[in-house]
Amino acid sequence: MICEFCGGKTIKKKVRKVHWLRRQLFIIDDVEAEVCQECGERYYHATTLDAIDRMLAADSLPVKQQLQVQVVGMPASNPA
Ligand SMILES: [Zn+2]
């Protein structure tokens, strides 16, 4: 397909997706996406997103790894 932002061509790729569901953060590997070769914008099919939600709704998730995540705020910049 053609990128909506820059007009570049996309290619089908498996990517690592950051996904929020019910205020929980998931990192999902091997998600199929169309990735713009120019700007890197990713496009997901609605069916792919549905499949992710279905998988995350299951009782037992195929968890590969647990990560600890740090949330950091940018320091206020000094007025010039
Ligand atoms: Zn693009």
PDB file of the backbone (N, CA, C, O) and the ligand in Angstrom, with CONECT records:
HET     ZN  A 101       1
ATOM      1  N   MET A   1       0.842  -1.195   0.000  1.00  0.00           N
ATOM      2  CA  MET A   1       0.000   0.000   0.000  1.00  0.00           C
ATOM      3  C   MET A   1       0.880   1.249   0.000  1.00  0.00           C
ATOM      4  O   MET A   1       2.106   1.157   0.051  1.00  0.00           O
ATOM      5  N   ILE A   2       0.243   2.411  -0.058  1.00  0.00           N
ATOM      6  CA  ILE A   2       0.981   3.674  -0.086  1.00  0.00           C
ATOM      7  C   ILE A   2       0.774   4.403   1.240  1.00  0.00           C
ATOM      8  O   ILE A   2      -0.343   4.490   1.748  1.00  0.00           O
ATOM      9  N   CYS A   3       1.860   4.918   1.783  1.00  0.00           N
ATOM     10  CA  CYS A   3       1.811   5.595   3.084  1.00  0.00           C
ATOM     11  C   CYS A   3       0.959   6.864   2.995  1.00  0.00           C
ATOM     12  O   CYS A   3       1.088   7.660   2.066  1.00  0.00           O
ATOM     13  N   GLU A   4       0.081   7.025   3.998  1.00  0.00           N
ATOM     14  CA  GLU A   4      -0.793   8.199   4.008  1.00  0.00           C
ATOM     15  C   GLU A   4      -0.030   9.477   4.334  1.00  0.00           C
ATOM     16  O   GLU A   4      -0.466  10.577   3.995  1.00  0.00           O
ATOM     17  N   PHE A   5       1.112   9.319   4.995  1.00  0.00           N
ATOM     18  CA  PHE A   5       1.824  10.505   5.462  1.00  0.00           C
ATOM     19  C   PHE A   5       2.819  11.022   4.436  1.00  0.00           C
ATOM     20  O   PHE A   5       2.886  12.227   4.194  1.00  0.00           O
ATOM     21  N   CYS A   6       3.587  10.134   3.834  1.00  0.00           N
ATOM     22  CA  CYS A   6       4.666  10.599   2.969  1.00  0.00           C
ATOM     23  C   CYS A   6       4.544  10.087   1.546  1.00  0.00           C
ATOM     24  O   CYS A   6       5.324  10.488   0.683  1.00  0.00           O
ATOM     25  N   GLY A   7       3.583   9.208   1.279  1.00  0.00           N
ATOM     26  CA  GLY A   7       3.446   8.698  -0.085  1.00  0.00           C
ATOM     27  C   GLY A   7       4.415   7.586  -0.427  1.00  0.00           C
ATOM     28  O   GLY A   7       4.445   7.117  -1.565  1.00  0.00           O
ATOM     29  N   GLY A   8       5.218   7.152   0.555  1.00  0.00           N
ATOM     30  CA  GLY A   8       6.165   6.069   0.319  1.00  0.00           C
ATOM     31  C   GLY A   8       5.476   4.728   0.189  1.00  0.00           C
ATOM     32  O   GLY A   8       4.285   4.591   0.469  1.00  0.00           O
ATOM     33  N   LYS A   9       6.249   3.736  -0.244  1.00  0.00           N
ATOM     34  CA  LYS A   9       5.695   2.388  -0.382  1.00  0.00           C
ATOM     35  C   LYS A   9       5.877   1.616   0.913  1.00  0.00           C
ATOM     36  O   LYS A   9       6.897   1.749   1.589  1.00  0.00           O
ATOM     37  N   THR A  10       4.873   0.800   1.256  1.00  0.00           N
ATOM     38  CA  THR A  10       4.992  -0.018   2.455  1.00  0.00           C
ATOM     39  C   THR A  10       5.326  -1.455   2.058  1.00  0.00           C
ATOM     40  O   THR A  10       5.010  -1.908   0.957  1.00  0.00           O
ATOM     41  N   ILE A  11       5.975  -2.155   2.989  1.00  0.00           N
ATOM     42  CA  ILE A  11       6.202  -3.587   2.824  1.00  0.00           C
ATOM     43  C   ILE A  11       5.656  -4.318   4.045  1.00  0.00           C
ATOM     44  O   ILE A  11       5.609  -3.778   5.150  1.00  0.00           O
ATOM     45  N   LYS A  12       5.250  -5.553   3.812  1.00  0.00           N
ATOM     46  CA  LYS A  12       4.715  -6.375   4.898  1.00  0.00           C
ATOM     47  C   LYS A  12       5.872  -6.861   5.763  1.00  0.00           C
ATOM     48  O   LYS A  12       6.865  -7.385   5.256  1.00  0.00           O
ATOM     49  N   LYS A  13       5.730  -6.680   7.081  1.00  0.00           N
ATOM     50  CA  LYS A  13       6.802  -7.046   8.002  1.00  0.00           C
ATOM     51  C   LYS A  13       6.203  -7.552   9.296  1.00  0.00           C
ATOM     52  O   LYS A  13       5.057  -7.244   9.624  1.00  0.00           O
ATOM     53  N   LYS A  14       6.985  -8.334  10.034  1.00  0.00           N
ATOM     54  CA  LYS A  14       6.604  -8.703  11.396  1.00  0.00           C
ATOM     55  C   LYS A  14       7.302  -7.732  12.329  1.00  0.00           C
ATOM     56  O   LYS A  14       8.519  -7.559  12.271  1.00  0.00           O
ATOM     57  N   VAL A  15       6.512  -7.099  13.192  1.00  0.00           N
ATOM     58  CA  VAL A  15       7.079  -6.080  14.064  1.00  0.00           C
ATOM     59  C   VAL A  15       6.752  -6.384  15.520  1.00  0.00           C
ATOM     60  O   VAL A  15       5.929  -7.246  15.829  1.00  0.00           O
ATOM     61  N   ARG A  16       7.418  -5.654  16.397  1.00  0.00           N
ATOM     62  CA  ARG A  16       7.111  -5.702  17.827  1.00  0.00           C
ATOM     63  C   ARG A  16       6.190  -4.522  18.115  1.00  0.00           C
ATOM     64  O   ARG A  16       6.544  -3.365  17.888  1.00  0.00           O
ATOM     65  N   LYS A  17       5.006  -4.840  18.618  1.00  0.00           N
ATOM     66  CA  LYS A  17       3.998  -3.790  18.807  1.00  0.00           C
ATOM     67  C   LYS A  17       3.750  -3.511  20.280  1.00  0.00           C
ATOM     68  O   LYS A  17       3.607  -4.428  21.088  1.00  0.00           O
ATOM     69  N   VAL A  18       3.703  -2.255  20.604  1.00  0.00           N
ATOM     70  CA  VAL A  18       3.282  -1.827  21.935  1.00  0.00           C
ATOM     71  C   VAL A  18       1.774  -1.673  21.896  1.00  0.00           C
ATOM     72  O   VAL A  18       1.241  -0.970  21.037  1.00  0.00           O
ATOM     73  N   HIS A  19       1.083  -2.323  22.819  1.00  0.00           N
ATOM     74  CA  HIS A  19      -0.371  -2.404  22.744  1.00  0.00           C
ATOM     75  C   HIS A  19      -0.969  -2.208  24.128  1.00  0.00           C
ATOM     76  O   HIS A  19      -0.585  -2.881  25.084  1.00  0.00           O
ATOM     77  N   TRP A  20      -1.910  -1.279  24.224  1.00  0.00           N
ATOM     78  CA  TRP A  20      -2.601  -1.055  25.494  1.00  0.00           C
ATOM     79  C   TRP A  20      -3.954  -1.724  25.459  1.00  0.00           C
ATOM     80  O   TRP A  20      -4.679  -1.635  24.468  1.00  0.00           O
ATOM     81  N   LEU A  21      -4.294  -2.397  26.549  1.00  0.00           N
ATOM     82  CA  LEU A  21      -5.632  -2.952  26.680  1.00  0.00           C
ATOM     83  C   LEU A  21      -6.028  -2.867  28.147  1.00  0.00           C
ATOM     84  O   LEU A  21      -5.303  -3.336  29.025  1.00  0.00           O
ATOM     85  N   ARG A  22      -7.178  -2.270  28.403  1.00  0.00           N
ATOM     86  CA  ARG A  22      -7.670  -2.093  29.771  1.00  0.00           C
ATOM     87  C   ARG A  22      -6.575  -1.576  30.713  1.00  0.00           C
ATOM     88  O   ARG A  22      -6.343  -2.147  31.778  1.00  0.00           O
ATOM     89  N   ARG A  23      -5.914  -0.499  30.312  1.00  0.00           N
ATOM     90  CA  ARG A  23      -4.883   0.189  31.097  1.00  0.00           C
ATOM     91  C   ARG A  23      -3.678  -0.697  31.400  1.00  0.00           C
ATOM     92  O   ARG A  23      -2.876  -0.390  32.283  1.00  0.00           O
ATOM     93  N   GLN A  24      -3.560  -1.788  30.665  1.00  0.00           N
ATOM     94  CA  GLN A  24      -2.369  -2.618  30.810  1.00  0.00           C
ATOM     95  C   GLN A  24      -1.559  -2.538  29.530  1.00  0.00           C
ATOM     96  O   GLN A  24      -2.111  -2.500  28.431  1.00  0.00           O
ATOM     97  N   LEU A  25      -0.251  -2.513  29.684  1.00  0.00           N
ATOM     98  CA  LEU A  25       0.637  -2.402  28.538  1.00  0.00           C
ATOM     99  C   LEU A  25       1.185  -3.772  28.166  1.00  0.00           C
ATOM    100  O   LEU A  25       1.687  -4.504  29.019  1.00  0.00           O
ATOM    101  N   PHE A  26       1.085  -4.107  26.909  1.00  0.00           N
ATOM    102  CA  PHE A  26       1.631  -5.357  26.393  1.00  0.00           C
ATOM    103  C   PHE A  26       2.617  -5.056  25.279  1.00  0.00           C
ATOM    104  O   PHE A  26       2.454  -4.089  24.536  1.00  0.00           O
ATOM    105  N   ILE A  27       3.632  -5.884  25.170  1.00  0.00           N
ATOM    106  CA  ILE A  27       4.538  -5.816  24.025  1.00  0.00           C
ATOM    107  C   ILE A  27       4.381  -7.134  23.285  1.00  0.00           C
ATOM    108  O   ILE A  27       4.607  -8.206  23.846  1.00  0.00           O
ATOM    109  N   ILE A  28       3.997  -7.043  22.037  1.00  0.00           N
ATOM    110  CA  ILE A  28       3.653  -8.241  21.289  1.00  0.00           C
ATOM    111  C   ILE A  28       4.610  -8.385  20.110  1.00  0.00           C
ATOM    112  O   ILE A  28       4.762  -7.475  19.294  1.00  0.00           O
ATOM    113  N   ASP A  29       5.242  -9.539  20.043  1.00  0.00           N
ATOM    114  CA  ASP A  29       6.184  -9.810  18.961  1.00  0.00           C
ATOM    115  C   ASP A  29       5.484 -10.447  17.773  1.00  0.00           C
ATOM    116  O   ASP A  29       4.412 -11.038  17.903  1.00  0.00           O
ATOM    117  N   ASP A  30       6.101 -10.316  16.639  1.00  0.00           N
ATOM    118  CA  ASP A  30       5.661 -10.991  15.412  1.00  0.00           C
ATOM    119  C   ASP A  30       4.262 -10.569  14.968  1.00  0.00           C
ATOM    120  O   ASP A  30       3.465 -11.388  14.510  1.00  0.00           O
ATOM    121  N   VAL A  31       3.984  -9.280  15.113  1.00  0.00           N
ATOM    122  CA  VAL A  31       2.712  -8.747  14.625  1.00  0.00           C
ATOM    123  C   VAL A  31       2.901  -8.314  13.176  1.00  0.00           C
ATOM    124  O   VAL A  31       3.846  -7.602  12.838  1.00  0.00           O
ATOM    125  N   GLU A  32       1.980  -8.763  12.335  1.00  0.00           N
ATOM    126  CA  GLU A  32       2.086  -8.415  10.920  1.00  0.00           C
ATOM    127  C   GLU A  32       1.648  -6.964  10.700  1.00  0.00           C
ATOM    128  O   GLU A  32       0.577  -6.558  11.151  1.00  0.00           O
ATOM    129  N   ALA A  33       2.469  -6.202  10.018  1.00  0.00           N
ATOM    130  CA  ALA A  33       2.150  -4.803   9.743  1.00  0.00           C
ATOM    131  C   ALA A  33       2.645  -4.447   8.348  1.00  0.00           C
ATOM    132  O   ALA A  33       3.521  -5.106   7.787  1.00  0.00           O
ATOM    133  N   GLU A  34       2.062  -3.393   7.811  1.00  0.00           N
ATOM    134  CA  GLU A  34       2.616  -2.774   6.605  1.00  0.00           C
ATOM    135  C   GLU A  34       3.463  -1.608   7.097  1.00  0.00           C
ATOM    136  O   GLU A  34       2.962  -0.716   7.781  1.00  0.00           O
ATOM    137  N   VAL A  35       4.755  -1.615   6.745  1.00  0.00           N
ATOM    138  CA  VAL A  35       5.673  -0.610   7.253  1.00  0.00           C
ATOM    139  C   VAL A  35       6.175   0.240   6.096  1.00  0.00           C
ATOM    140  O   VAL A  35       6.669  -0.274   5.092  1.00  0.00           O
ATOM    141  N   CYS A  36       6.036   1.561   6.261  1.00  0.00           N
ATOM    142  CA  CYS A  36       6.492   2.475   5.209  1.00  0.00           C
ATOM    143  C   CYS A  36       8.013   2.434   5.122  1.00  0.00           C
ATOM    144  O   CYS A  36       8.708   2.544   6.133  1.00  0.00           O
ATOM    145  N   GLN A  37       8.514   2.276   3.915  1.00  0.00           N
ATOM    146  CA  GLN A  37       9.962   2.191   3.732  1.00  0.00           C
ATOM    147  C   GLN A  37      10.616   3.563   3.836  1.00  0.00           C
ATOM    148  O   GLN A  37      11.828   3.666   4.020  1.00  0.00           O
ATOM    149  N   GLU A  38       9.814   4.610   3.717  1.00  0.00           N
ATOM    150  CA  GLU A  38      10.378   5.962   3.776  1.00  0.00           C
ATOM    151  C   GLU A  38      10.380   6.504   5.204  1.00  0.00           C
ATOM    152  O   GLU A  38      11.429   6.895   5.715  1.00  0.00           O
ATOM    153  N   CYS A  39       9.202   6.530   5.856  1.00  0.00           N
ATOM    154  CA  CYS A  39       9.104   7.198   7.157  1.00  0.00           C
ATOM    155  C   CYS A  39       8.925   6.226   8.311  1.00  0.00           C
ATOM    156  O   CYS A  39       8.978   6.637   9.470  1.00  0.00           O
ATOM    157  N   GLY A  40       8.714   4.940   8.022  1.00  0.00           N
ATOM    158  CA  GLY A  40       8.610   3.966   9.099  1.00  0.00           C
ATOM    159  C   GLY A  40       7.232   3.851   9.727  1.00  0.00           C
ATOM    160  O   GLY A  40       7.037   3.058  10.648  1.00  0.00           O
ATOM    161  N   GLU A  41       6.278   4.627   9.245  1.00  0.00           N
ATOM    162  CA  GLU A  41       4.910   4.524   9.757  1.00  0.00           C
ATOM    163  C   GLU A  41       4.406   3.094   9.587  1.00  0.00           C
ATOM    164  O   GLU A  41       4.664   2.442   8.576  1.00  0.00           O
ATOM    165  N   ARG A  42       3.678   2.624  10.604  1.00  0.00           N
ATOM    166  CA  ARG A  42       3.155   1.257  10.553  1.00  0.00           C
ATOM    167  C   ARG A  42       1.642   1.279  10.374  1.00  0.00           C
ATOM    168  O   ARG A  42       0.944   2.132  10.922  1.00  0.00           O
ATOM    169  N   TYR A  43       1.166   0.337   9.609  1.00  0.00           N
ATOM    170  CA  TYR A  43      -0.277   0.181   9.418  1.00  0.00           C
ATOM    171  C   TYR A  43      -0.650  -1.251   9.777  1.00  0.00           C
ATOM    172  O   TYR A  43      -0.022  -2.211   9.330  1.00  0.00           O
ATOM    173  N   TYR A  44      -1.696  -1.367  10.603  1.00  0.00           N
ATOM    174  CA  TYR A  44      -2.159  -2.691  11.009  1.00  0.00           C
ATOM    175  C   TYR A  44      -3.538  -2.937  10.423  1.00  0.00           C
ATOM    176  O   TYR A  44      -4.378  -2.037  10.396  1.00  0.00           O
ATOM    177  N   HIS A  45      -3.766  -4.134   9.963  1.00  0.00           N
ATOM    178  CA  HIS A  45      -5.104  -4.498   9.511  1.00  0.00           C
ATOM    179  C   HIS A  45      -6.027  -4.628  10.718  1.00  0.00           C
ATOM    180  O   HIS A  45      -5.601  -5.035  11.799  1.00  0.00           O
ATOM    181  N   ALA A  46      -7.285  -4.279  10.524  1.00  0.00           N
ATOM    182  CA  ALA A  46      -8.269  -4.404  11.612  1.00  0.00           C
ATOM    183  C   ALA A  46      -8.339  -5.847  12.107  1.00  0.00           C
ATOM    184  O   ALA A  46      -8.523  -6.088  13.300  1.00  0.00           O
ATOM    185  N   THR A  47      -8.192  -6.801  11.195  1.00  0.00           N
ATOM    186  CA  THR A  47      -8.260  -8.210  11.604  1.00  0.00           C
ATOM    187  C   THR A  47      -7.072  -8.571  12.497  1.00  0.00           C
ATOM    188  O   THR A  47      -7.198  -9.394  13.403  1.00  0.00           O
ATOM    189  N   THR A  48      -5.912  -7.946  12.235  1.00  0.00           N
ATOM    190  CA  THR A  48      -4.734  -8.186  13.077  1.00  0.00           C
ATOM    191  C   THR A  48      -4.982  -7.638  14.480  1.00  0.00           C
ATOM    192  O   THR A  48      -4.663  -8.292  15.472  1.00  0.00           O
ATOM    193  N   LEU A  49      -5.551  -6.435  14.558  1.00  0.00           N
ATOM    194  CA  LEU A  49      -5.824  -5.832  15.870  1.00  0.00           C
ATOM    195  C   LEU A  49      -6.878  -6.642  16.622  1.00  0.00           C
ATOM    196  O   LEU A  49      -6.784  -6.811  17.837  1.00  0.00           O
ATOM    197  N   ASP A  50      -7.867  -7.135  15.908  1.00  0.00           N
ATOM    198  CA  ASP A  50      -8.873  -7.993  16.538  1.00  0.00           C
ATOM    199  C   ASP A  50      -8.231  -9.260  17.087  1.00  0.00           C
ATOM    200  O   ASP A  50      -8.562  -9.709  18.184  1.00  0.00           O
ATOM    201  N   ALA A  51      -7.312  -9.831  16.315  1.00  0.00           N
ATOM    202  CA  ALA A  51      -6.649 -11.056  16.747  1.00  0.00           C
ATOM    203  C   ALA A  51      -5.832 -10.806  18.008  1.00  0.00           C
ATOM    204  O   ALA A  51      -5.764 -11.668  18.884  1.00  0.00           O
ATOM    205  N   ILE A  52      -5.214  -9.634  18.104  1.00  0.00           N
ATOM    206  CA  ILE A  52      -4.443  -9.292  19.305  1.00  0.00           C
ATOM    207  C   ILE A  52      -5.373  -9.207  20.507  1.00  0.00           C
ATOM    208  O   ILE A  52      -5.091  -9.776  21.562  1.00  0.00           O
ATOM    209  N   ASP A  53      -6.492  -8.489  20.341  1.00  0.00           N
ATOM    210  CA  ASP A  53      -7.428  -8.354  21.459  1.00  0.00           C
ATOM    211  C   ASP A  53      -7.971  -9.707  21.898  1.00  0.00           C
ATOM    212  O   ASP A  53      -8.144  -9.965  23.089  1.00  0.00           O
ATOM    213  N   ARG A  54      -8.238 -10.568  20.913  1.00  0.00           N
ATOM    214  CA  ARG A  54      -8.744 -11.908  21.244  1.00  0.00           C
ATOM    215  C   ARG A  54      -7.701 -12.697  22.020  1.00  0.00           C
ATOM    216  O   ARG A  54      -8.015 -13.359  23.009  1.00  0.00           O
ATOM    217  N   MET A  55      -6.458 -12.619  21.560  1.00  0.00           N
ATOM    218  CA  MET A  55      -5.393 -13.365  22.230  1.00  0.00           C
ATOM    219  C   MET A  55      -5.222 -12.871  23.671  1.00  0.00           C
ATOM    220  O   MET A  55      -5.065 -13.668  24.596  1.00  0.00           O
ATOM    221  N   LEU A  56      -5.256 -11.521  23.849  1.00  0.00           N
ATOM    222  CA  LEU A  56      -5.036 -10.963  25.183  1.00  0.00           C
ATOM    223  C   LEU A  56      -6.200 -11.239  26.122  1.00  0.00           C
ATOM    224  O   LEU A  56      -6.044 -11.185  27.342  1.00  0.00           O
ATOM    225  N   ALA A  57      -7.365 -11.534  25.557  1.00  0.00           N
ATOM    226  CA  ALA A  57      -8.529 -11.827  26.379  1.00  0.00           C
ATOM    227  C   ALA A  57      -8.502 -13.266  26.895  1.00  0.00           C
ATOM    228  O   ALA A  57      -9.268 -13.629  27.788  1.00  0.00           O
ATOM    229  N   ALA A  58      -7.615 -14.079  26.325  1.00  0.00           N
ATOM    230  CA  ALA A  58      -7.560 -15.486  26.721  1.00  0.00           C
ATOM    231  C   ALA A  58      -7.048 -15.623  28.156  1.00  0.00           C
ATOM    232  O   ALA A  58      -6.367 -14.736  28.670  1.00  0.00           O
ATOM    233  N   ASP A  59      -7.381 -16.730  28.785  1.00  0.00           N
ATOM    234  CA  ASP A  59      -7.019 -16.937  30.182  1.00  0.00           C
ATOM    235  C   ASP A  59      -5.514 -17.112  30.363  1.00  0.00           C
ATOM    236  O   ASP A  59      -4.933 -16.583  31.310  1.00  0.00           O
ATOM    237  N   SER A  60      -4.893 -17.845  29.466  1.00  0.00           N
ATOM    238  CA  SER A  60      -3.454 -18.034  29.587  1.00  0.00           C
ATOM    239  C   SER A  60      -2.766 -17.433  28.375  1.00  0.00           C
ATOM    240  O   SER A  60      -2.998 -17.843  27.238  1.00  0.00           O
ATOM    241  N   LEU A  61      -1.917 -16.454  28.642  1.00  0.00           N
ATOM    242  CA  LEU A  61      -1.186 -15.791  27.571  1.00  0.00           C
ATOM    243  C   LEU A  61       0.147 -16.498  27.350  1.00  0.00           C
ATOM    244  O   LEU A  61       0.751 -16.995  28.301  1.00  0.00           O
ATOM    245  N   PRO A  62       0.605 -16.548  26.109  1.00  0.00           N
ATOM    246  CA  PRO A  62       1.936 -17.110  25.849  1.00  0.00           C
ATOM    247  C   PRO A  62       3.020 -16.093  26.200  1.00  0.00           C
ATOM    248  O   PRO A  62       3.669 -15.537  25.314  1.00  0.00           O
ATOM    249  N   VAL A  63       3.209 -15.854  27.501  1.00  0.00           N
ATOM    250  CA  VAL A  63       4.171 -14.839  27.938  1.00  0.00           C
ATOM    251  C   VAL A  63       5.589 -15.354  27.766  1.00  0.00           C
ATOM    252  O   VAL A  63       5.932 -16.425  28.266  1.00  0.00           O
ATOM    253  N   LYS A  64       6.417 -14.586  27.056  1.00  0.00           N
ATOM    254  CA  LYS A  64       7.797 -14.988  26.804  1.00  0.00           C
ATOM    255  C   LYS A  64       8.750 -14.379  27.813  1.00  0.00           C
ATOM    256  O   LYS A  64       9.789 -14.952  28.139  1.00  0.00           O
ATOM    257  N   GLN A  65       8.372 -13.200  28.304  1.00  0.00           N
ATOM    258  CA  GLN A  65       9.309 -12.439  29.110  1.00  0.00           C
ATOM    259  C   GLN A  65       8.540 -11.385  29.898  1.00  0.00           C
ATOM    260  O   GLN A  65       7.546 -10.844  29.415  1.00  0.00           O
ATOM    261  N   GLN A  66       9.003 -11.094  31.115  1.00  0.00           N
ATOM    262  CA  GLN A  66       8.430  -9.994  31.891  1.00  0.00           C
ATOM    263  C   GLN A  66       9.446  -8.873  31.909  1.00  0.00           C
ATOM    264  O   GLN A  66      10.620  -9.100  32.202  1.00  0.00           O
ATOM    265  N   LEU A  67       9.005  -7.663  31.597  1.00  0.00           N
ATOM    266  CA  LEU A  67       9.910  -6.523  31.606  1.00  0.00           C
ATOM    267  C   LEU A  67       9.492  -5.554  32.697  1.00  0.00           C
ATOM    268  O   LEU A  67       8.315  -5.434  33.036  1.00  0.00           O
ATOM    269  N   GLN A  68      10.478  -4.876  33.231  1.00  0.00           N
ATOM    270  CA  GLN A  68      10.183  -3.792  34.151  1.00  0.00           C
ATOM    271  C   GLN A  68      10.268  -2.494  33.358  1.00  0.00           C
ATOM    272  O   GLN A  68      11.235  -2.269  32.629  1.00  0.00           O
ATOM    273  N   VAL A  69       9.286  -1.665  33.495  1.00  0.00           N
ATOM    274  CA  VAL A  69       9.230  -0.452  32.681  1.00  0.00           C
ATOM    275  C   VAL A  69       9.335   0.766  33.584  1.00  0.00           C
ATOM    276  O   VAL A  69       8.685   0.834  34.627  1.00  0.00           O
ATOM    277  N   GLN A  70      10.147   1.716  33.181  1.00  0.00           N
ATOM    278  CA  GLN A  70      10.265   2.955  33.939  1.00  0.00           C
ATOM    279  C   GLN A  70       9.537   4.074  33.199  1.00  0.00           C
ATOM    280  O   GLN A  70       9.708   4.261  31.994  1.00  0.00           O
ATOM    281  N   VAL A  71       8.730   4.805  33.943  1.00  0.00           N
ATOM    282  CA  VAL A  71       8.028   5.954  33.367  1.00  0.00           C
ATOM    283  C   VAL A  71       8.759   7.202  33.835  1.00  0.00           C
ATOM    284  O   VAL A  71       8.918   7.425  35.036  1.00  0.00           O
ATOM    285  N   VAL A  72       9.196   8.006  32.893  1.00  0.00           N
ATOM    286  CA  VAL A  72      10.039   9.150  33.212  1.00  0.00           C
ATOM    287  C   VAL A  72       9.420  10.414  32.621  1.00  0.00           C
ATOM    288  O   VAL A  72       8.990  10.417  31.468  1.00  0.00           O
ATOM    289  N   GLY A  73       9.377  11.460  33.392  1.00  0.00           N
ATOM    290  CA  GLY A  73       8.900  12.741  32.880  1.00  0.00           C
ATOM    291  C   GLY A  73      10.068  13.595  32.411  1.00  0.00           C
ATOM    292  O   GLY A  73      11.140  13.579  33.016  1.00  0.00           O
ATOM    293  N   MET A  74       9.862  14.327  31.352  1.00  0.00           N
ATOM    294  CA  MET A  74      10.900  15.245  30.886  1.00  0.00           C
ATOM    295  C   MET A  74      11.053  16.371  31.892  1.00  0.00           C
ATOM    296  O   MET A  74      10.054  16.920  32.357  1.00  0.00           O
ATOM    297  N   PRO A  75      12.289  16.728  32.239  1.00  0.00           N
ATOM    298  CA  PRO A  75      12.473  17.881  33.138  1.00  0.00           C
ATOM    299  C   PRO A  75      12.025  19.156  32.426  1.00  0.00           C
ATOM    300  O   PRO A  75      12.111  19.276  31.204  1.00  0.00           O
ATOM    301  N   ALA A  76      11.539  20.109  33.241  1.00  0.00           N
ATOM    302  CA  ALA A  76      11.131  21.387  32.646  1.00  0.00           C
ATOM    303  C   ALA A  76      12.351  22.053  32.019  1.00  0.00           C
ATOM    304  O   ALA A  76      13.428  22.085  32.614  1.00  0.00           O
ATOM    305  N   SER A  77      12.175  22.574  30.836  1.00  0.00           N
ATOM    306  CA  SER A  77      13.314  23.232  30.190  1.00  0.00           C
ATOM    307  C   SER A  77      13.395  24.668  30.681  1.00  0.00           C
ATOM    308  O   SER A  77      12.384  25.328  30.922  1.00  0.00           O
ATOM    309  N   ASN A  78      14.633  25.127  30.822  1.00  0.00           N
ATOM    310  CA  ASN A  78      14.827  26.499  31.301  1.00  0.00           C
ATOM    311  C   ASN A  78      14.459  27.485  30.205  1.00  0.00           C
ATOM    312  O   ASN A  78      14.837  27.305  29.047  1.00  0.00           O
ATOM    313  N   PRO A  79      13.718  28.532  30.572  1.00  0.00           N
ATOM    314  CA  PRO A  79      13.422  29.538  29.546  1.00  0.00           C
ATOM    315  C   PRO A  79      14.701  30.208  29.062  1.00  0.00           C
ATOM    316  O   PRO A  79      15.572  30.551  29.861  1.00  0.00           O
ATOM    317  N   ALA A  80      14.808  30.387  27.779  1.00  0.00           N
ATOM    318  CA  ALA A  80      16.049  30.945  27.210  1.00  0.00           C
ATOM    319  C   ALA A  80      16.156  32.442  27.515  1.00  0.00           C
ATOM    320  O   ALA A  80      17.129  33.084  27.119  1.00  0.00           O
TER     321      ALA A  80
HETATM  322 ZN    ZN A 101       5.598   7.073   5.041  1.00  0.00          ZN2+
END
